[in-house]
Amino acid sequence: MSDAPTTRRRFIQSSATAAAGATAALNLTAATTAYAAGKGTLKVGLVGCGGRGTGAIQNAMNADDDVQLVALGDLFLDQAQGTLRTVKRNYKDPAKAKKVAKNVNLYYGWDAYKRVIDDVDVVCMATTPHFRPMMLKYAVDQGKHSFVEKPVATDPVHLRAIWDTCQEAKKKNLAVVSGLCWRYHYPKVETMKRVLDGQIGDIVSIETIYNAGTLWHKGRGDKWSDMEYQIRNWLYFTWLSGDHIVEQAIHSLDKMGWALKEKEPARCWGVGGRQVRTDPKYGNVYDHFSLVYEFDNGIRGYHQCRQMSGTASRVRDYIYGTKGIADIFGHRIEGEKPWRYPRRGKKNNMYQTEHDEMFASIRAGKSINNGEYMCKSTMLAIMGRTAAYTGQIIDWKKLWNSKQNLAPPKYELGPLAERPVAMPGRTAFI
């Protein structure tokens, strides 16, 4: 998913022969301007056909009465085919079937994202995080609206690039909606609103926890190159995922940013390492982090996360104020002005709501842009990872200007050496 020379690219249609698909490809007209507010069918497509992407594209299809899936893309053809099978199975009913184009374009290869974006009005991006910056830039350059899964980059160089792209999207009134889904969860939105309104007084400290078990590993196919192996098992390679603090625990760190109105910490320090997941199959990521974020106004944020089998799972966030404590997952406040989200209060599917609100904003001509917080929350996570990897006290401003670039030497399905596991005191801050 790069502008590097294409090593493999094909086009087929879901209900035609490959030959017919190749012919049809010659007649495709790329849409290069944004959908204008108002009525009319919104064509949607997905880049990154894993489990999250398959869910996201269906959320997009359900978000508006006049939406149609027209394109799917992935580096690997089997991934795109799997998503199409799932979508067709879930949209068999005649009332829903119209939301799936008769011939859904399937693209695979390094430039599949461009082909999908050229076909659509709204694109869902759910590839491995490393590829997000180049894809969003292409979408905004082509005038397309985007749903962008979290995180949005894995290193400072590419994070700065995506920040610039989000600013350009604002100028063009293009939607950029983030996959940081808790910001669209009604009980948490209401709880956080009360925090921001001062119901717990001045914030003193914040505690965020994302302790979880291990996730999937796909092994290694007999014919997979190094590059294919790493991308298919992207969770375990920092250049692709950012490590689990960036890929998963960003949800918790995002609440820290949310509570402090996106204020940047001055510095961060902490520890992390590989205590349990030491097998080489786990690439070069850590299995635990424990960090302190210090802000210029004296507030401190404490973060802990881990991915270890057989350990107690705990995903909670607490905000401590001068007049009370907010339990964000408990949806309640204790202290001078106690409060609890009503048991019969409005509930919602946050994954669906973020798409509902995106499409409504596009129709209204007032496109949502979540660019600021999705970039700053990604930065919080990269900052914590950098502190643990290096063992140094990391300054926000210096990190923002860091020259760290985790991109591989080239994008092709061939040999690719694995970077060594970071060692505090030895791994340098770049």
Secondary structure, DSSP 4 states (H G I P E B T S, - for coil): --SSPPS-EEEEETTS-HHHHHHHHTT-----SPPPSSSSPEEEEEE--SHHHHHHHHHHHHS-TTEEEEEEEESSHHHHHHHHHHHHHHT-SHHHHTTEEEEEEEEEETTHHHHHHHH-SEEEE-S-GGGHHHHHHHHHHTT-EEEE-S---SSHHHHHHHHHHHHHHHHTT--EEES-GGGG-HHHHHHHHHHHTTTT-SEEEEEEEEEE---------TT--HHHHHHHTGGG-HHHH--HHHHTTHHHHHHHHHHTTTPPPSEEEEEEE-SS--SGGGTT--SEEEEEEE-TTS-EEEEEEEE-TTS--EEEEEEEESSEEEETTTTEEEESS-EE--TTS----HHHHHHHHHHHHHHHT---B-HHHHHHHHHHHHHHHHHHHH-SPEEHHHHHT-------S--SSS--PPPPPP-TTTSPP-
